[in-house]
Amino acid sequence: MTNFNVWNNVDEYFMEKLIPADTELEAVLQANKAAGIPEIDVSPTQGRLLHLLAKIKGAKNILEIGTLGGYSSIWMARALPNEGKIYTLEIDSEYAFVAKQNIKNAGCENKVEIIVGDALETLPTLKKIAPPFDLTFIDADKPNNPHYLKWALELANSGAVIIADNVVRDGAIVDEKSEDERVQGMRQFIDLLQGESRIESTAIQTVGNKGYDGFVLAVVN
């Protein structure tokens, strides 16, 4: 049995035991696939982690950079109080259209606002229209992660949680000579974390049905 098969089987075990079947979330993944959206959403176990982190934090205002089809948005929206809100940014208008329908079907439309456009152009507008954020989830184009981190800091409450996905990249993160701009973007992101006195952070390697990767978890002082 290959490593991936083992990882996938363990994920399946944990999902069966710890994450109840959810027809709404399963429908989201099916709708995304039917619309041709890349199948790069977080896994159910990762989605549940985002949900739990938002609950632990007591988050009321969440920023998500990278909506895709709204799967992770729904996981986090379900953790919010009635007055809570997610601002989620998506560059692709077709993906945003699918996400909007998915979010509506999941009954979360009152808690999620999708903002369509280049995140580096829409992020500055949030300072005017949104309260400071309690939690930010970064899961978009990796070369721009250093810029997203700077904006996450700019828009954060004291004590805010910042999560960034896909930081390990099958171990390529350690290759300083990599020609992959996604790897170099993540390396610059990690360098910023290292030098930023306002943030305490760690990185966790993960395996599962999404392969070998990992995420950064940080708290703003």
N, C-alpha and C positions, 0 to 999 in steps of 0.2 A: 504494500500500500504506500502510495507517495505521500510526502509531507502534506501537500494540499488536500488530499483526500482525508487525512487525519484531521487537519484543521477544520475542514468543512463539516466533518462528522461531529466534532466537538461543538461547533457552532449550532448545528442542528439539535444536538442534545440539550444545550442550554436554552435554545429557543423553545423547545418542546416543554421543558420543565419550568422556565421562568417567565416566558413572554406569551401570554394567551393569544390564541388565534384572533386576528383583527381583520375583518372583511374590508373595512374602509381603507386601511393601509395597504392591504393586498391589492385592492382595486386601483390605488394610486400607481403602484408599480406596473400593473397591467396597462393602465392608460398611458403611462410614460413609454412603455415598450411599443404600444400600438402607434404612438405619435413619432416614433423614431428617435426619442431622446436617449442618449447614451446611458447604459446601465451602470452608472458610476455613483449611484446614491450610496449613502451610508448603509451598512447592514442593519437588520433589526436590532441586534445587540448593541450596536453603536448608537442607533437612534434612541434606544432605551437609556443609554448612558447620558446622552444629551438631555433627555427628559428629566432624568434624576438629578443631573447637575443643576439644571434650572430650578428644580424644586428645592434642592439643598441650599442654593443661593437665595431662594425666595425672590427670584427675578420678576420684575414687573415690566421691564422694557428690554427687548432683545434686538440686537442687530445681527443679521445674517448676510454674509457676502457670498453670493452664489446660491440661487434658488433652485435651479434645475427644474424638476417637476413638482417641487413642494413637499417631498417626502420628509425631509428633516425639519422643514418648517412646521409641519403638522405635529411631529413628535414634540417639538418645543412648545408650540402653541397650547397643547393639551396640559402643559405644566403651569401655565400662567393663570393668575387669578382673573376674575371677570373683567377687571379694568386693565389687564395687561395687554401688551401689544408687541408684535414683531414687525420690524421694518426689514424686508428682505430684498436684496438687490440682484437683478438678473439682466445680463446684456442682451440675451436673445429673446426677441419679442414673441416668437412662436413657443418657446419653452415657457415663457411667462403666461401665455394664454392657457396652456395646458395646466400649469400650476394653479392658476386662479380657479379653474374649474375643479381641480382636485381638492383644493382648500375649501371651496364652497361645499362640495359633496361630503367633506369630513366635518362640516359644521363649524369651521374655524374662521369663516370669512370676516367676522367682526374683530378678530384678534390679529389678523395678518394683513399688512399692506405691502403689495409688491411694487417696487419702483424699477421701471425698465430703463436701461441705458448703461453706458460705461460706468462702472462703479467709481472710478477716479473722478468722474464728472458729477455723479450724483451724491457722493459722500459729503462734499462741502455743503450741500443744501440741507443735510440732516441737522446741522448745527442750528439752523434757523427754525426747523419745523418739529424736531423731536427732542424729548428730554434726554439727559445723559443715560447711557446704557448700563445695565447691570451685568449683561452677558453678551459677548460677541462670538459668533461662530464664523470662522474664515474657511471657506471651501470653494475657492474659485480658481482663476488662472494663477498658477504658482509663480511665474516670473514677477508678478506684481505683489506678492505677499509682503515684501518689505514696506511697500507703500500702504497696504491695507493695515499693517500693524501700526504704523504711525497714525492713521486715522482712527483705528480702534482706541488708541491711547487718547487722542484728542477728544473723542466722543464718550469716554468712559467715566462712570462714577468712581469715586474712591472705593476700593474693594471689589471692583468689577472683575469678572472672570472672562478670560480670553481663551478660546479653543481654536486650534488650527489643525486641519486634517491633512493626511497624506504627506507627512514630513520625512518618512523613512525611505520610501520609494525603492523597495526591494533591496535596501542597503546602499543604494547609490549616493545617499547623503554624505557618505564619508569620502567620496571621490572628488577631491578638489580640482582635478583636471577634467571632470565631466564636461562634455560638449552639449549636454541636455540643459536647455535654459530653465526648465522646471527645477532641475536639481540645483542649479546655481541660484535660482530665486529662493529656494528653501534654505540654502547655505547662508545667503545674505540675511534672510529672516532670522536664522539662529544667531548669527553674529550680532544683529540688532538687539536680540533678547539678552545676549551676553553682556552687552555694553550699556543696557538701559537700567538705571538705578531705580526707576519707578515700578519695575516689574519683578516679581518672583516667579520662576517658571521651572518646569520639568518637561521631559519628553518620554513617552511610553511607546515601546515597540509592541505591535500587535500582529497576531496571525488569525486567520479565520476564512470565511467564505469569500472574502475580498483579497485573499493572498497575504503577503507579508508587507506591512506598512507600519504606521504609527501616528501619534498625534502629540501636539504640544498642549499643555495645560498651564495657564499662567494667571496670576492675580495681580491687579494693579494696586500698588500701595497708596 
